[in-house]
Amino acid sequence: THTHAHTLSLSHTHRNTHTSCPQQLDGGEMECMGEQKQIPIRNRGQKQGLNSDYVCSGHDKGHLFPVYHTSTFAAKLATSTLTNAAPQDPCFNRGKWRIHERDMVTQAKDCQEAFMVTGVVPGNGHIGNGVRVAKYYWSALCCRKEGGHHSRGFIGPDNNGQVQELSVRDLEMRLSDLYQLLTTFTVFGGGC
């Protein structure tokens, strides 16, 4: 299961096409993120996808932690790592899912604190050197306000290009089925 949780810190940003590879996964001498060329050639792609996996694959690098939800340079850089990406249908990524990412910013504006969890349900297909293509992208928003909180869940199947809005409880039930779990999948651990 590939998931990412983050607190929404909002700013006006643009997507960055530069993609970095975290050093701690495939090795390297730097303590921080760096470009793929800084990873020893023998280590590249052993534990994560590479840019070359996406070339001519027909898929975009869909981001779990979207740049639209960041406010600092370091956070923006973190969104461009390959560990923050999963293969995504380009029409869905550039269309309905992109609109969804921006809508989350709008929905979070009235929150004192907003938390977002995003993940994918792997499909059976692969690109490149064995990188699994996501069958579904999903997310959940927890909005804490004075006097309470509310939450919403979202799931986007690539095959029809739509993002469905549902309760977090319904999202958890659906993900439990999709991940074929014996217990109920929880997004916020019952805390929102």
C-alpha angles and dihedrals in degrees: 000000000000112000138155131195125197144159113246113245106178131215140139104270143155130222117267117220093200110102123200131197118222109241096216092068105047099021132249140146101267124094092210135047117292141168121294091250088067091064115090108258093235090057100046115117097003095117105013144024122277133214088254090061089065098046110112089349095121090236135105125223097256111205124225094195103043122214087230088071097056136089106180133065092238091053091048090051090050091058090062097061119114090232086064092056138080128178110272134180105262095224091052093043095049094037129032097006092050090051088049091053090052092044089057089061090053092047091049096052094089093047123102086209128008128193126190130193119191131182147153136236106221118234128207097260127094137201130201114343098357103304106156118233115232115245092194137014115207138180141179130203125208113194117192117199137167105290098016148330142259134203139197134191130214135190129183123197110203092214096071102023096233132126111215120208118214141150116284089243090056090046090052091051092048092048091048088058095042093048089043092231125173090214130044116276111233125204103188097016090250091299099118 
